[in-house]
């Protein structure tokens, strides 16, 4: 009798192990890369890891710097690989200036980045722009190092 109970307990335990491993296998494959360490192609994480999601600007400038243009060109090629992806380009500025000026500067930066993406073959209908001005700083501080990080346009997958 005791041997039968032990055998049944062992079979039940083995059944639970099989069920648990099947559930986790299904969860890992159903998520299409949702598992730890895996990046789903066409996602924000993919953009950040493999292409870059931001370009930086000089003080009071909206033109795309020569050293930043390749980031937007890579983004345009990446968006060509994922035609279903739509993005928002967020324009940001540092804290110096009036609220109206900073919001307008952020919008012009977002539009400048959008223009490079469109010139790279991305349909304008896939890209929205918004300015956050100084409201979403990347770096806190009132110094050149912080300001340099906050003068940016960031591409975000919607």
N, C-alpha and C positions, 0 to 999 in steps of 0.2 A: 504494500500500500504506500509506504513512504517512497519507494523507488518510483512508483507511478506519479506521485505528486511532484517529485523532483523533475521527472521527465516532462510533465506538463508545464511546470514552471520554466524549464529551459526552452521549450518550444514557444511558449508565450513571450519570453524575453527575446528570442530570435526573431519572432514575428514583429515585435515592436521596433527592433533595430532595423529591420528591412523597411518597415513603414516609414520610419523617421528618415532613413537615407533616401527613400524614393521621394518624399516630400521636399527635402532640401535640394535634390537634383532637379526636380520640377521647378522649384522656385528660382534656382540659378539660371536655368535655361529660359524660363518664361519671362524673366526680367530683361533678356537680351543685353547682358552686360551689367546687370544691376548688382552683381556680386562685388565683394570687396576687391579693390584694386583694378576693376575693369571699368573702362570708359566707354559709354555708348556713343557710337559714331553719329555725328550731327548734333551732339548735345553741347551745352555751354562748357562742360568740362573738357570735351574734345577740342573746342575752339581755344580755350585757355591753354591747354597742355600742348597742342600741336601747331597752333597758328599764332596765338597772341590775341588778346582782346582789347588792347588799348594803345593809343598813340598819345604822345606828349607834345605840348606846345610851349613856345617861348612866351615871355611876359607880354601881355596885351596883344598877342598875335593870334590869328586864326588860320594862317597858311600852314599847310602840312609840311613839316621839315623833311629834308631829303633823307635823313636817317630814320624817319618814321614811315615814309611812304611804303617800303617793303612789307610792313605789317599789314597795311590795308590791301596791298596787292595779294598777299597770301590769303587774307580774309575773302577777297573776291573769288579767288580760285577755289577756296574751301566751300563757299556758298554755291559755286557752280557744281560741286560734287553732291550737294544736298539741296536740290531745288525746292523741297518742301519747307526748308528752314526760313523763318522770317525773323528779323532782328529789330531791335531798337538801338539807335546810337544815342548815347547819353553824353551831353556836353557838360563839362565841369570847369570851374574857375577857382582861383585862390580867393582869399577873403578881401583883397584890396579893391576898393571902389564902391560906388553906390550899388544898392540892390538891383536897380534897373540895369545899370551898366554890366554888372556881373552876369545877370540872367541873359542879357542880349549876347554877351561874349560867349557864354556857354552854348547858346543856340547856334551862333555862327561857327563854332568849333564842330558841333555835331553835324551841321550842314556841310562843312568842308570835308569831313570824313565820309559822309554819305555820297558826296559828289565823286570822290575817288572810287568808292565801291561801284557806283553806277557806271563810271568810265571804264571800270574793269569788267563790265558785262552783267552786273547784277541788276535785275529789274527794280526800278524805283519803288514799285508797289510792294516790294518785300521789306522795305526799310522805313521805319518811323524814326523821327528824331524828337528829342526832348532836352531841355536845359534844366539842370539842377543848380546851376550857379555855384555858390559856395556851400549849399545845404548838405552835401554828402561828401565830405572831405575824405580822401584816401589816407592822408597823414595829418595828424593834429600838430599844431605849432604855428608860430608866427615868425618863420625864418625861411630863408631861400630853399633849404632842403625840403621842407614841408610844402612850400608853395609850388616847387617844381613838380612834385608828385600829384598835386591837385589840379594842375593845368593839363587837362586830358579830355579825350573822347573815348568812351568805352562802348564796345559792341556787345549787346546782350541778346541771347537767343530767347525768343518769345515762345 
